[in-house]
Amino acid sequence: MREIPRTITECVLVAAVGLLVGLVGNAANRDGLSLTRDFSKPIQRAASRTVPEDQPGRRSDEADSALTRIVASGLQPITFDDVVATFRAQEYKDQTYIFVDARSEDHYTEGHIPGAFPLDPYHIERTIDQVRPACEWAQKVVVYCGGGECQDSEDTALALRDEYEVPAEKLFVYVGGMTEWIDKGMVIELGDRGSGEIEGSSNTEINGGGDA
């Protein structure tokens, strides 16, 4: 009978050591799980950078569905034309208009709207310390992801509003996302924010926004 308490104690110790090793490994892994994030709300990852051109009906349905969700959430949708106007405005150069890219780091470095701040909703803690002050300073914050079925821009905008106290009137969700931006022939910035590696049409005016 004396062996039973000893066995239980050993099992508890082994479990505790295993948990500790797991936590240390997760913390050391850049792509490990965030222990502070609420995983009860599912977030959809953008599957690709483009939507097939031969499926206009599907693209329209996705846009309508996204607009309905955004409005129902109390967020403000923004059209491609208004996004371009924002991109070309003097306020963009002054960084009082900013863009927030709600995609993974890999997708971001493959190409993003020039000057956009990276904010991966799965690892929001990595860059929120840089993004939050920029949002507080900005007059207008445009959040985007891959577009199409991707809802990361909506979830990121809600997180900025509800968790990080960015005023709702500043926040806009660009439904078309990078899919539409690229399809329309707009320029993209490769690599890190402010890298200066610009790809796309030479006819597209760039006013700034790349330097912090």
N, C-alpha and C positions, 0 to 999 in steps of 0.2 A: 504493500500500500504506500510505503514511503516513496517508491519510485514514480508514482503517478504525479505528485506535485513537481518532482524534479523534471519529468518529461514535459509537463506543461510549460514550466519555466524555460526549458531549452527551446521549445517550439516558439514561444513568444520572442525569445532573443533572436532566433533565426529569422523570424518574420520581420522584426524591427531592423535587423541588419540589412535584409533584402530591400525593405522600403527605403532605408537610408541610401543604399547604393543606387536604387532606381531614381531617387530624387536628385542625387548628385549627377548621375548620367544625363538626366533630362535637362538639368541646369546647364551642363557643359555643351549640350547639343544645341546649335543655333536654331535648328528646326524643331526643337522639343516643344511640348505643349506648354501653353501659358497657364500657370496655376491660378491666376487671378481672373481669367476670362470666364464669362458665363457661357457654357457650351450647350445650354438648354435650347438656345435659339439657333436653328440651322442656318448656315450661310452657304450659298452656292458659289462655286469657283467658276470663273469664265473658262469655257472649254477651249477657245481658240481666239485668234485675233480677228478672224473674219467670219461672216455668215454667207453661205452660198448665194450667189446672185440669182440663181434660178428658183429661189423660194421667196418671192416678194410678199406673198400672203402670210407666210410664217413670220417674216420680219415685222410686218405691220401689226400682226396679232400680238407679238412679243412687246412691241412698243406701246400698244394700247393697254396691255396688262400692266406694264411697268408704270405708265402714267397714272393708272387707277390706284395702284399701291402707293405711289409717292404722294399723291394728293390725299389719300385716306390717312396717311401717316403724318400729315401736317407739314410735309416738305414741299419745296418749290421745284418743279421740273424746269429745265431750260433747253431750248431748241439749238440745233446746230448753228443757225444764223446768229443767234444771240451769243453763243459760245465764241464764234469767230469775232464778233464785235468786241467781246470781252478781251480776247486774245490780242486784238489790235489797238486797244484803248491805251491812252497814256497812263491810266491807273494800273495797267498790267506792268508797264515799265517801272512805275513807282512802287510796285508790289503791294498796292492796296487792293488790287484784284489778284487773287491767286487760284491755282488749280491744285487739287489733291488727287493723287492717283491711288485708287483703292484696289490694287492688284498685287500679285506676288512680286518679290524682288527680281526674279528671273524675267517675268513679263515686263517689268519696269525698265530693266537695263536693255531689253531688246528694242525698246522705243516708247517714248512717252511724250506728252505735250510739253514743249520746251519750258523749263522752269518749274514744272509741276513738282510738288512735294510728295515723296513716297510714303504711303501709310497702308501697309498690308493689314487688313482687318483680322487676319489670323495671328498676327504678331504685332499688334498695335503698339505694344510697349517699346518696341525697338526705336521708333522714330517720333512718337507722340511728343516728346520733350522739345523737338524742333518744330513740329507742325502746330502745336497748340499756341505758342506765342505768335506765330505767323497768322493764325486764324484770329487771334485777339486783335492784332494790329489791322487786319484787312477789313475792307468795307464789303467785299464780296468774295465768297468761297465757292468755287465750282468743284464738285466731287464727281469723279467718273471711274468706271471700271472697263471691262471689255465690251459692254453693251450686249444686246441680244437677251439671252436668258439670265445673264449674270445679275445678281442682286447685291453684290458687294458694295456698290456705290451707295445704295439706299441704306444698308446696314451701317456703313461707315459714317454717313451723314447723321444717322440717328444716334450713333455713339458720340459723335462730336457734340451734338445738341444735348443729349440726355446725361452723358457721363462727364463730358469736359466743358459743358456750359457755354458752348459757342452759340450765340443768339440765332434763333431760327430764321430771322429775317435776312441774315447774311448768307445762309446756306442754299445752294442750288444743286440739283442732281441732273447731270447730263446723261440722258437716257441712251443716246446713240453710242456713247463711249468711244473707245479707241477704234472699234470696228468702223463706225461711221467716219471718224476723223481721218483714218487712213484711206477709206473708200473715196472720200471727197478730195483726196490729193493734198491734204495738209502736211506741213513739215513735222518731223518728229526729232526728238533729241535722243541720242544713243548714250548708254552708260549711265553715269551718275548725274545728278542734278547739277546744271551749270558746267557740264563737260565741254560744251561748245561744239560737239560732234552732231551736226545737223544733217538730216537726210530728207530729201523730198524736193518739191518744186521750187525752183529759184525765184518764181514769181510770187511766192507767198511772203508777205511782209512780216518780219519779226521785229517787235519793238523792244524786247528785253525780257526781264523776269528770270534770267538764268543765274544771277549772282545773288548770294545771300548777304 
